[in-house]
Amino acid sequence: MNRETRVQSISRDSLLTLESYARQREEFRARVMAHKRNRTLHVGPHVTLIFEDELTIRYQIQEMLRIERTFDEDGIRAELDAYGPLVPDGSNLKATMMIEFEEPERRRVELARLKGIERRVYLQPGRLPKVFAIADEDLQRENDEKTSAVHFLRFDFDAAAVAALHASASLAAGIDHPNYSERIDALPAEVTASLLNDFD
């Protein structure tokens, strides 16, 4: 499935009205939270990756419309334009990256130490080369002093990498940064299985 088809799957007409979403929200939210369990990866103690797909992004859009009470066409289109590109296009994986430190002062210090970390996150199918993230294509989230606590990542896989995963190769993940070095040699089977759906 190509990128155009996937992004169009969250069309204006496919979204629920605010009233319909309010009626279905509890059930829909439970479904999404269960789905996210197999798409959430903790890479070391302070970094979490949530791999996005059509369902998670549809939920995000519906939630934003609900919170902002948006029902006009321009507002709805703005949310679709903002979040639609986070749906994988069939040749990549996309993730929200969160850097988490509970204490504000430590968070400030660590975000300064971790500048550039968003570009050092990788996935590795089997023994093939690491696939490093392309970060924050929508806007710059790092400045001269520090990185941001939230980033949006894209991992582009070539045909050989996708074929290896379909042939049951393990999928490793890690971060190769001077101040934060972590690796998971093999993602849990249920996580890998969920991510494989993004390449169908």
VOGU-3710 file (C-alpha; in Angstrom, 3 decimals, decimal comma):
1> mnretrvqsi> 0,000/0,000/0,000  1,526/3,325/-0,979  1,717/6,544/1,007  -1,108/8,287/-0,838  -3,531/5,455/-0,149  -2,664/5,281/3,542  -2,931/9,016/4,197  -6,226/9,169/2,315  -7,554/6,460/4,634  -7,992/9,235/7,208
11> srdslltles> -10,089/11,444/5,010  -12,389/14,227/6,098  -15,400/12,033/5,412  -14,048/9,138/7,487  -13,862/11,175/10,699  -16,621/11,020/13,266  -18,583/14,112/14,179  -18,002/15,454/17,684  -21,349/14,008/18,776  -20,690/10,567/17,300
21> yarqreefra> -17,197/10,476/18,750  -18,497/11,387/22,200  -20,816/8,369/22,073  -18,070/5,992/20,917  -15,062/7,494/22,694  -14,811/5,130/25,652  -14,889/2,013/23,486  -12,619/3,527/20,845  -10,088/4,674/23,431  -9,944/1,218/25,034
31> rvmahkrnrt> -9,300/-0,306/21,609  -6,488/2,144/20,871  -4,836/1,714/24,273  -4,800/-2,069/23,813  -3,383/-1,611/20,310  -0,636/0,712/21,583  0,620/-1,856/24,067  2,205/-3,777/21,213  3,550/-0,600/19,606  5,275/0,939/22,625
41> lhvgphvtli> 8,977/0,378/23,210  11,063/1,555/26,154  14,654/2,055/25,030  16,540/2,342/28,280  15,097/4,092/31,329  14,330/7,487/29,794  13,262/7,063/26,157  9,956/5,686/24,907  9,003/5,107/21,277  5,338/4,822/20,308
51> fedeltiryq> 5,021/3,519/16,764  2,170/5,261/15,014  -0,222/3,847/12,443  -3,599/4,653/10,953  -5,492/3,749/14,126  -3,287/5,695/16,556  -3,270/8,779/14,331  -7,018/8,606/13,740  -7,452/8,568/17,517  -5,086/11,533/17,909
61> iqemlriert> -7,032/13,559/15,357  -10,386/12,734/16,923  -9,039/13,665/20,365  -7,686/16,997/19,142  -11,001/17,829/17,494  -12,819/16,919/20,718  -10,497/18,908/22,997  -10,576/21,983/20,795  -14,283/21,608/19,968  -13,397/21,884/16,298
71> fdedgirael> -16,171/21,355/13,790  -15,389/23,882/11,036  -13,847/22,608/7,810  -10,650/24,659/8,042  -9,941/23,433/11,579  -10,561/19,819/10,663  -8,355/20,116/7,591  -5,584/21,630/9,729  -5,613/18,594/12,039  -5,569/16,199/9,081
81> daygplvpdg> -2,645/18,080/7,537  -0,750/18,085/10,839  -1,198/14,420/11,765  -1,818/12,651/8,440  1,906/12,532/7,537  2,556/10,468/10,683  0,810/7,452/9,129  3,397/4,985/7,726  3,368/4,777/3,934  4,173/1,080/3,462
91> snlkatmmie> 7,948/1,461/3,244  8,675/2,921/6,652  7,888/2,962/10,343  6,981/6,171/12,150  7,231/6,836/15,850  6,689/9,464/18,489  9,783/9,633/20,701  9,494/10,866/24,278  12,451/11,675/26,516  11,255/11,356/30,082
101> feeperrrve> 12,816/12,744/33,253  10,414/13,367/36,111  12,284/16,126/37,947  12,199/19,432/35,991  15,742/20,574/36,768  17,234/17,202/35,850  15,139/17,189/32,676  16,580/20,574/31,707  20,151/19,353/32,265  19,619/16,049/30,444
111> larlkgierr> 17,956/17,596/27,414  21,045/19,756/27,018  23,310/16,692/27,313  21,187/14,750/24,816  21,262/17,187/21,905  21,055/15,236/18,662  19,757/12,045/20,264  16,745/11,995/17,949  19,076/11,349/14,990  20,880/8,507/16,766
121> vylqpgrlpk> 17,859/6,241/17,248  17,959/3,146/15,053  16,209/-0,071/14,148  18,124/-3,051/12,778  16,509/-5,977/10,940  18,558/-9,132/11,454  22,188/-8,625/10,439  21,416/-5,887/7,941  22,653/-2,319/8,479  21,072/-0,114/11,103
131> vfaiadedlq> 18,231/2,119/9,919  18,723/5,478/11,629  15,785/7,766/12,213  14,977/10,833/10,160  13,701/13,246/12,783  11,247/16,124/12,935  10,467/16,688/9,280  7,595/19,016/10,138  9,572/21,487/12,269  12,860/21,875/14,131
141> rendektsav> 12,540/20,709/17,740  16,153/21,176/18,768  17,825/24,527/19,447  21,334/25,668/20,315  20,890/24,798/24,007  18,934/21,559/24,106  16,869/18,959/22,358  13,113/18,647/22,801  11,398/16,114/25,041  9,221/14,993/22,101
151> hflrfdfdaa> 10,263/14,122/18,547  8,650/12,530/15,511  10,754/9,891/13,753  10,663/8,107/10,410  12,596/4,889/9,705  12,900/4,101/5,979  13,279/0,406/5,148  14,458/-0,851/1,773  13,028/-3,974/0,145  15,756/-6,213/1,582
161> avaalhasas> 15,042/-5,066/5,127  11,311/-5,615/4,742  11,897/-9,040/3,213  14,170/-9,997/6,107  11,494/-9,088/8,627  8,860/-11,045/6,733  11,285/-13,982/6,758  11,306/-13,856/10,566  14,493/-11,869/11,094  14,721/-10,315/14,525
171> laagidhpny> 14,323/-6,554/14,870  16,748/-4,740/17,151  16,417/-1,190/18,399  18,812/1,155/20,043  20,244/4,590/20,589  23,853/5,359/19,755  24,503/8,699/21,489  27,592/9,591/23,567  25,414/10,330/26,598  22,753/7,663/26,093
181> seridalpae> 23,702/4,280/24,687  21,074/1,545/24,775  20,250/-1,500/22,672  17,490/-4,093/22,582  18,822/-7,046/20,615  15,369/-8,364/19,709  12,043/-6,630/20,124  9,277/-8,709/21,709  7,597/-10,926/19,131  4,239/-9,196/19,552
191> vtasllndfd> 5,804/-5,786/18,892  7,592/-6,984/15,764  4,387/-8,623/14,515  2,450/-5,398/14,962  5,097/-3,338/13,180  5,191/-5,796/10,265  1,605/-4,785/9,501  2,914/-1,334/8,553  4,683/-2,817/5,543  1,648/-4,607/4,112
//
